[in-house]
Amino acid sequence: MANYTPPVEDMVFLLSDVFAFDKTMAALPGFDEVNTELAASVLEEAGKFAAEILEPLNRPGDEEGAKLDGGLVTTPKGFKEAYRAFAEAGWSGLSGDPEYGGQGLPRTLQILMDEMVSSANLSFGLFPGLTRGATEAIGHHASDELKAIYLPKMISGEWTGAMALTESSAGTDLGLLTTRAEPQADGSYKVTGNKIFISSGDQDFGGNIIHLVLARLPDAPKGVKGISLFLVPKFLVNADGTLGARNGLAAGALEHKMGIHAQPTCVMNYDGATGYLVGEPNRGLAAMFTMMNAERLFVGIEGLGVGEAANQKATAYAKERLQGRSLDGTRPLVPIIEHPDVRKMLLTGRVLCDGARALSMWTALQMDTADRHPDEATRKAADGFVALMTPIVKAAFTDFGFETAVISQQVFGGHGYIREWGMEQFVRDARITQIYEGTNGVQAMDLTGRKLPMEGGELAPRFFALIKQDLQTASLVAGAEAITRETAAALDRLERATSYLLGKGENPAEAGAAATDYLRLFALTALGWCWAKMAMAALAAGADAAPVVRRKPALAEFYAARILPQTMALEASILKGPATLMALAADDF
């Protein structure tokens, strides 16, 4: 069975030839010494760690699973050592704040590393991914005292993090949560309640585990306006920074899950646990969304990572597996990659993964620009693009990742259904990415209900203008005609659908009925834009370019011919409105 190969060569092509990484970094204070050469060296080493240390633990970790015995959570064999090696190598702090010991490298490199870690071992990647999200929430909203105590050891990887939102009766609607926090004389709070689905809620790596917990103060108003955020450590911290007494929280059970078996997804019990307020009282949801938005982008990259790994293994298998006659009938037995339907499956996965990687890189560059650009207007514009892309990256990339995992499993036939080939694990693991951190339906509702009206309805058109500008340039490049033409047609459909939804703002059923179709239409069009940019860059590189670059124009033509036509049906569905969805009475279902 082929091993995972980190797509570093493709990443470097995107950085250097497609998105002008060096030019972008040169305009951002603090990143002026960051360039493609440095990025390539970082990504090479990250890829080695993912392929050599993390991937070998993936299947055995899935089979062994995390366990809870006598109140103690244990991770599968090798995970504890791998996590410590990960932290000691400095990967935990790659993009962390240098003020607290991080390396302060661009978010762009962080996202590319996240993809490789997710490809190699999705369950493992949640430990550093959730920790990083928690550090962002603490860094943006906590007091200086809490930052000084917790951030250095979280960024170094000595301590890990988790987010505790969901309760059995409060999932998407967090306004229903009942966990309570009682103020204490010393300024701390006693947090009491139960949370479910808490990834990385406990583990056996050592150190501390820092939970960010949503709870209600005694006088809190009902609903989401009465939620506060609390930092609740597994161990209390002494004045000298050492670990003190065990806090009043414990894993009551581990969830029995479809996938990510190596990840301890906990039912957490907080029994008067000492916690510390993060941000303002009753403003916890705003503080938590700093972490949630970071995690939503991270989860989108998880979907991309699983899809990439699955497609790689299916492609290698298709080149080796001999079945069926050649199309011309002259050879009685050929590799299945010669059969058109197998090629369609492999090419579909490849164009979705490569396109998603390009769009994720563009989004990460916008994040870096929003954080550091000296011009306020430029920062604000980039921040708007990040807001627009967050639900698209989360939902579309995880949909694409799951679809790629399924069709990659299909390439294996019956062998894909049995455990020893590893393909069924990709399907099981990828499925959760469409659900957690806000289901993909919720992400689509966020796009149509919240993001489209931003900037007076001009945010999405501002993004469309970028696409039009690049398509105009691409239209002059011989060899890029098909992808340019079909993406322009898809953009026309997307603009019509956008105008339709913006004109129906008074009817919430319109946004809800159109949401998932609209998000997919948006994502497929955005990927078409990325494919036009990649095709242009590859054609400019010429015949002497590396194979991963030379294949881009042909892949772009496949995307234009086989994927973008979906946008016609999506537009038609959106414009039909909500009537057929709402006509049937609930009792008639």
FENDANOR-V684355 format. One record per residue. N is the residue number from 1. RES is the residue in one letter. SS is DSSP state (H for helix, E for strand, - for the rest). PSI is psi as a letter, one per 30 degrees, with the letter a starting at -180 (999 if undefined). Layout:
n: (N | N)
res: (RES | RES)
ss: (SS | SS)
psi: (PSI | PSI)
This chain:
n: (1 | 2 | 3 | 4 | 5 | 6 | 7 | 8 | 9 | 10 | 11 | 12 | 13 | 14 | 15 | 16 | 17 | 18 | 19 | 20 | 21 | 22 | 23 | 24 | 25 | 26 | 27 | 28 | 29 | 30 | 31 | 32 | 33 | 34 | 35 | 36 | 37 | 38 | 39 | 40 | 41 | 42 | 43 | 44 | 45 | 46 | 47 | 48 | 49 | 50 | 51 | 52 | 53 | 54 | 55 | 56 | 57 | 58 | 59 | 60 | 61 | 62 | 63 | 64 | 65 | 66 | 67 | 68 | 69 | 70 | 71 | 72 | 73 | 74 | 75 | 76 | 77 | 78 | 79 | 80 | 81 | 82 | 83 | 84 | 85 | 86 | 87 | 88 | 89 | 90 | 91 | 92 | 93 | 94 | 95 | 96 | 97 | 98 | 99 | 100 | 101 | 102 | 103 | 104 | 105 | 106 | 107 | 108 | 109 | 110 | 111 | 112 | 113 | 114 | 115 | 116 | 117 | 118 | 119 | 120 | 121 | 122 | 123 | 124 | 125 | 126 | 127 | 128 | 129 | 130 | 131 | 132 | 133 | 134 | 135 | 136 | 137 | 138 | 139 | 140 | 141 | 142 | 143 | 144 | 145 | 146 | 147 | 148 | 149 | 150 | 151 | 152 | 153 | 154 | 155 | 156 | 157 | 158 | 159 | 160 | 161 | 162 | 163 | 164 | 165 | 166 | 167 | 168 | 169 | 170 | 171 | 172 | 173 | 174 | 175 | 176 | 177 | 178 | 179 | 180 | 181 | 182 | 183 | 184 | 185 | 186 | 187 | 188 | 189 | 190 | 191 | 192 | 193 | 194 | 195 | 196 | 197 | 198 | 199 | 200 | 201 | 202 | 203 | 204 | 205 | 206 | 207 | 208 | 209 | 210 | 211 | 212 | 213 | 214 | 215 | 216 | 217 | 218 | 219 | 220 | 221 | 222 | 223 | 224 | 225 | 226 | 227 | 228 | 229 | 230 | 231 | 232 | 233 | 234 | 235 | 236 | 237 | 238 | 239 | 240 | 241 | 242 | 243 | 244 | 245 | 246 | 247 | 248 | 249 | 250 | 251 | 252 | 253 | 254 | 255 | 256 | 257 | 258 | 259 | 260 | 261 | 262 | 263 | 264 | 265 | 266 | 267 | 268 | 269 | 270 | 271 | 272 | 273 | 274 | 275 | 276 | 277 | 278 | 279 | 280 | 281 | 282 | 283 | 284 | 285 | 286 | 287 | 288 | 289 | 290 | 291 | 292 | 293 | 294 | 295 | 296 | 297 | 298 | 299 | 300 | 301 | 302 | 303 | 304 | 305 | 306 | 307 | 308 | 309 | 310 | 311 | 312 | 313 | 314 | 315 | 316 | 317 | 318 | 319 | 320 | 321 | 322 | 323 | 324 | 325 | 326 | 327 | 328 | 329 | 330 | 331 | 332 | 333 | 334 | 335 | 336 | 337 | 338 | 339 | 340 | 341 | 342 | 343 | 344 | 345 | 346 | 347 | 348 | 349 | 350 | 351 | 352 | 353 | 354 | 355 | 356 | 357 | 358 | 359 | 360 | 361 | 362 | 363 | 364 | 365 | 366 | 367 | 368 | 369 | 370 | 371 | 372 | 373 | 374 | 375 | 376 | 377 | 378 | 379 | 380 | 381 | 382 | 383 | 384 | 385 | 386 | 387 | 388 | 389 | 390 | 391 | 392 | 393 | 394 | 395 | 396 | 397 | 398 | 399 | 400 | 401 | 402 | 403 | 404 | 405 | 406 | 407 | 408 | 409 | 410 | 411 | 412 | 413 | 414 | 415 | 416 | 417 | 418 | 419 | 420 | 421 | 422 | 423 | 424 | 425 | 426 | 427 | 428 | 429 | 430 | 431 | 432 | 433 | 434 | 435 | 436 | 437 | 438 | 439 | 440 | 441 | 442 | 443 | 444 | 445 | 446 | 447 | 448 | 449 | 450 | 451 | 452 | 453 | 454 | 455 | 456 | 457 | 458 | 459 | 460 | 461 | 462 | 463 | 464 | 465 | 466 | 467 | 468 | 469 | 470 | 471 | 472 | 473 | 474 | 475 | 476 | 477 | 478 | 479 | 480 | 481 | 482 | 483 | 484 | 485 | 486 | 487 | 488 | 489 | 490 | 491 | 492 | 493 | 494 | 495 | 496 | 497 | 498 | 499 | 500 | 501 | 502 | 503 | 504 | 505 | 506 | 507 | 508 | 509 | 510 | 511 | 512 | 513 | 514 | 515 | 516 | 517 | 518 | 519 | 520 | 521 | 522 | 523 | 524 | 525 | 526 | 527 | 528 | 529 | 530 | 531 | 532 | 533 | 534 | 535 | 536 | 537 | 538 | 539 | 540 | 541 | 542 | 543 | 544 | 545 | 546 | 547 | 548 | 549 | 550 | 551 | 552 | 553 | 554 | 555 | 556 | 557 | 558 | 559 | 560 | 561 | 562 | 563 | 564 | 565 | 566 | 567 | 568 | 569 | 570 | 571 | 572 | 573 | 574 | 575 | 576 | 577 | 578 | 579 | 580 | 581 | 582 | 583 | 584 | 585 | 586 | 587 | 588 | 589)
res: (M | A | N | Y | T | P | P | V | E | D | M | V | F | L | L | S | D | V | F | A | F | D | K | T | M | A | A | L | P | G | F | D | E | V | N | T | E | L | A | A | S | V | L | E | E | A | G | K | F | A | A | E | I | L | E | P | L | N | R | P | G | D | E | E | G | A | K | L | D | G | G | L | V | T | T | P | K | G | F | K | E | A | Y | R | A | F | A | E | A | G | W | S | G | L | S | G | D | P | E | Y | G | G | Q | G | L | P | R | T | L | Q | I | L | M | D | E | M | V | S | S | A | N | L | S | F | G | L | F | P | G | L | T | R | G | A | T | E | A | I | G | H | H | A | S | D | E | L | K | A | I | Y | L | P | K | M | I | S | G | E | W | T | G | A | M | A | L | T | E | S | S | A | G | T | D | L | G | L | L | T | T | R | A | E | P | Q | A | D | G | S | Y | K | V | T | G | N | K | I | F | I | S | S | G | D | Q | D | F | G | G | N | I | I | H | L | V | L | A | R | L | P | D | A | P | K | G | V | K | G | I | S | L | F | L | V | P | K | F | L | V | N | A | D | G | T | L | G | A | R | N | G | L | A | A | G | A | L | E | H | K | M | G | I | H | A | Q | P | T | C | V | M | N | Y | D | G | A | T | G | Y | L | V | G | E | P | N | R | G | L | A | A | M | F | T | M | M | N | A | E | R | L | F | V | G | I | E | G | L | G | V | G | E | A | A | N | Q | K | A | T | A | Y | A | K | E | R | L | Q | G | R | S | L | D | G | T | R | P | L | V | P | I | I | E | H | P | D | V | R | K | M | L | L | T | G | R | V | L | C | D | G | A | R | A | L | S | M | W | T | A | L | Q | M | D | T | A | D | R | H | P | D | E | A | T | R | K | A | A | D | G | F | V | A | L | M | T | P | I | V | K | A | A | F | T | D | F | G | F | E | T | A | V | I | S | Q | Q | V | F | G | G | H | G | Y | I | R | E | W | G | M | E | Q | F | V | R | D | A | R | I | T | Q | I | Y | E | G | T | N | G | V | Q | A | M | D | L | T | G | R | K | L | P | M | E | G | G | E | L | A | P | R | F | F | A | L | I | K | Q | D | L | Q | T | A | S | L | V | A | G | A | E | A | I | T | R | E | T | A | A | A | L | D | R | L | E | R | A | T | S | Y | L | L | G | K | G | E | N | P | A | E | A | G | A | A | A | T | D | Y | L | R | L | F | A | L | T | A | L | G | W | C | W | A | K | M | A | M | A | A | L | A | A | G | A | D | A | A | P | V | V | R | R | K | P | A | L | A | E | F | Y | A | A | R | I | L | P | Q | T | M | A | L | E | A | S | I | L | K | G | P | A | T | L | M | A | L | A | A | D | D | F)
ss: (- | - | - | - | - | - | - | H | H | H | H | H | H | H | H | H | H | H | - | - | H | H | H | H | H | H | - | E | - | - | - | - | - | - | - | H | H | H | H | H | H | H | H | H | H | H | H | H | H | H | H | H | H | H | H | H | H | H | H | H | H | H | H | H | - | - | E | E | E | - | - | E | E | E | - | - | - | - | H | H | H | H | H | H | H | H | H | H | - | - | H | H | H | - | - | - | - | H | H | H | - | - | - | - | - | - | H | H | H | H | H | H | H | H | H | H | H | H | H | H | - | H | H | H | H | H | H | H | H | H | H | H | H | H | H | H | H | H | H | H | H | - | - | H | H | H | H | H | H | H | H | H | H | H | H | H | - | - | - | E | E | E | E | E | - | - | E | - | - | E | - | - | - | H | H | H | - | - | - | E | E | E | E | - | - | - | - | - | E | E | E | E | E | E | E | E | E | E | E | - | - | - | - | - | - | - | - | - | E | E | E | E | E | E | E | E | E | - | - | - | - | - | H | H | H | H | - | E | E | E | E | E | E | - | E | E | E | - | - | - | - | - | E | E | E | E | - | - | E | E | E | E | E | E | - | - | - | - | - | - | - | - | - | - | E | E | E | E | E | E | E | E | E | E | E | E | E | E | - | - | - | - | - | H | H | H | H | H | H | H | H | H | H | H | H | H | H | H | H | H | H | H | H | H | H | H | H | H | H | H | H | H | H | H | H | H | H | H | H | H | - | E | - | - | - | - | - | - | - | - | - | - | - | - | E | H | H | H | - | H | H | H | H | H | H | H | H | H | H | H | H | H | H | H | H | H | H | H | H | H | H | H | H | H | H | H | H | H | H | H | H | H | E | - | - | H | H | H | H | H | H | H | H | H | H | H | H | H | H | H | H | H | H | H | H | H | H | H | H | H | H | H | H | H | H | H | H | H | H | H | H | - | H | H | H | H | - | - | H | H | H | - | H | H | H | H | H | H | H | H | H | H | H | - | - | - | - | - | - | H | H | H | H | H | H | H | H | H | H | H | H | - | - | H | H | H | H | - | H | H | H | H | H | H | H | H | H | H | H | H | H | H | H | H | - | - | - | - | - | - | H | H | H | H | H | H | H | H | H | H | H | H | H | H | H | H | H | H | H | H | H | H | - | - | - | - | - | H | H | H | H | H | H | H | H | H | H | H | H | H | H | H | H | H | H | H | H | H | H | H | H | H | H | H | H | H | H | H | H | H | H | - | - | - | - | - | H | H | H | H | - | H | H | H | H | H | H | H | H | H | H | H | H | - | - | H | H | H | H | H | H | H | H | H | H | - | - | - | H | H | H | H | - | - | - | H | H | H | -)
psi: (k | k | l | k | j | k | h | e | e | e | e | e | e | e | e | e | f | e | g | h | e | e | e | e | e | f | f | j | k | f | g | f | g | k | l | e | e | e | e | e | e | e | e | e | e | e | e | e | e | e | e | f | e | e | e | f | f | e | e | e | e | e | e | e | l | l | l | k | k | h | f | k | k | k | l | l | k | f | e | e | e | e | e | e | e | e | e | f | f | g | f | e | g | e | g | l | k | f | f | g | g | l | f | g | l | l | f | e | e | e | e | e | e | e | e | e | e | e | e | e | j | e | e | e | f | f | e | e | e | e | e | e | e | e | e | e | e | e | e | f | f | l | l | e | e | e | e | e | e | e | e | e | f | e | e | f | f | e | l | l | l | l | k | j | e | k | l | e | g | j | c | e | i | f | f | f | l | f | k | l | k | k | k | l | f | g | f | a | l | j | k | k | a | k | k | l | h | j | k | g | f | l | l | g | f | l | a | l | k | j | k | j | k | k | l | k | l | e | g | k | l | l | a | f | f | g | k | l | k | k | j | j | l | e | k | l | k | l | e | g | f | l | k | b | l | k | l | h | k | l | j | f | l | k | k | j | l | e | a | h | f | f | k | j | j | k | j | k | k | j | i | h | k | k | l | k | k | j | a | l | k | g | g | e | e | e | e | e | f | e | e | e | e | e | e | e | e | e | e | e | e | e | e | e | e | e | e | e | e | e | e | e | e | e | e | e | e | f | f | e | k | j | k | l | l | l | e | f | g | f | k | f | k | l | k | f | f | f | k | e | e | e | e | e | e | e | e | e | e | e | e | e | e | e | e | e | e | e | e | e | e | e | e | e | e | e | e | e | e | e | e | f | k | f | k | e | e | e | e | e | e | e | e | e | e | e | e | e | f | e | f | e | e | e | e | e | e | e | e | e | e | e | e | e | e | e | f | e | e | e | e | f | b | e | f | f | f | l | e | f | f | f | e | f | e | e | e | e | e | f | e | f | f | f | e | l | h | j | l | f | e | e | e | e | e | e | e | e | f | e | e | e | f | l | h | g | g | f | e | e | e | e | e | e | e | e | e | e | e | e | e | e | e | f | f | f | j | k | f | g | e | e | e | e | e | e | e | e | e | e | e | e | e | e | e | e | e | e | e | e | e | f | f | g | f | f | j | f | f | e | e | e | e | f | e | e | e | e | e | e | e | e | e | e | e | e | e | e | e | e | e | e | e | e | e | e | e | e | e | e | f | a | f | f | l | l | e | f | e | f | f | e | e | e | e | e | e | e | e | e | e | f | e | f | f | f | f | e | e | e | e | e | e | e | f | f | a | f | e | f | e | f | e | k | k | e | f | f | 999)
